[in-house]
Amino acid sequence: MEKRIGTISIVIYDKAVASTVNSLLSEYSDSILARQGLPLLDKGLHIITLVIESTSNEINALTGKLGRLENVEVKSILAKGNNR
């Protein structure tokens, strides 16, 4: 299956779930090209953005696992077409 490039945005509303998010991201570390984290402590939010290169199935699996976590919101965008 062809690999695609895209982004994943993760918003964490409760710091207690951050370790679970980080564990999941470690499982998919081979697919993550870049990662940026921004703690907005005064707002009670933690935001992580990823640039990822993987198959659609793997990206969907990761976003699905993240999206099922309580107090976590996730969105992904994949680049169109063949990313050569």
C-alpha positions in Angstrom: 0.0 0.0 0.0 1.2 3.5 -0.9 2.5 5.8 1.9 0.9 9.2 2.2 2.1 12.4 3.9 -0.2 14.4 6.2 -0.7 16.1 9.5 -2.3 15.1 12.7 -3.5 17.6 15.3 -4.1 16.4 18.8 -5.7 18.5 21.6 -5.5 17.1 25.1 -7.9 18.5 27.7 -6.6 16.6 30.7 -2.9 16.2 31.4 -3.5 12.8 33.0 -4.1 11.2 29.6 -0.8 12.7 28.1 1.2 9.6 29.0 -1.2 7.4 27.1 -1.0 9.7 24.1 2.8 9.6 24.3 2.8 5.8 24.5 0.6 5.6 21.4 2.8 8.0 19.5 5.9 5.9 20.4 4.2 2.9 18.8 4.0 4.8 15.5 7.3 6.7 15.8 8.6 5.2 12.6 5.9 7.1 10.7 6.3 10.4 12.5 8.5 12.9 10.5 8.1 15.8 12.9 6.4 16.6 16.2 5.7 19.8 18.0 4.1 20.2 21.4 2.6 23.3 23.0 1.4 23.3 26.6 -1.2 26.0 27.1 -1.3 25.6 30.9 -3.4 28.8 31.6 -6.1 27.3 29.3 -5.7 23.7 30.5 -4.8 22.5 27.0 -1.9 20.6 25.5 -1.6 20.6 21.7 0.5 18.3 19.7 1.0 18.5 15.9 2.5 15.8 13.9 3.8 15.5 10.3 3.4 11.9 9.3 4.3 9.6 6.4 2.5 6.2 6.4 -0.2 4.2 4.8 -3.8 5.4 5.1 -4.6 2.4 7.2 -1.8 3.1 9.7 -2.8 6.8 9.9 -6.4 5.8 10.4 -5.4 3.3 13.1 -3.4 5.9 15.0 -6.1 8.6 14.8 -8.7 6.1 15.8 -6.9 5.0 18.9 -6.2 8.6 19.9 -9.8 9.6 19.2 -11.2 6.9 21.5 -9.3 8.4 24.5 -11.3 10.4 26.9 -10.4 14.1 26.9 -8.5 13.9 23.6 -9.6 15.4 20.3 -7.8 14.5 17.0 -8.0 15.5 13.4 -5.9 14.5 10.4 -5.3 15.9 6.9 -3.7 13.9 4.2 -2.0 15.4 1.1 -3.8 14.7 -2.1 -2.5 12.2 -4.7 1.0 10.7 -5.1 3.5 12.4 -2.8 6.8 11.7 -4.5 
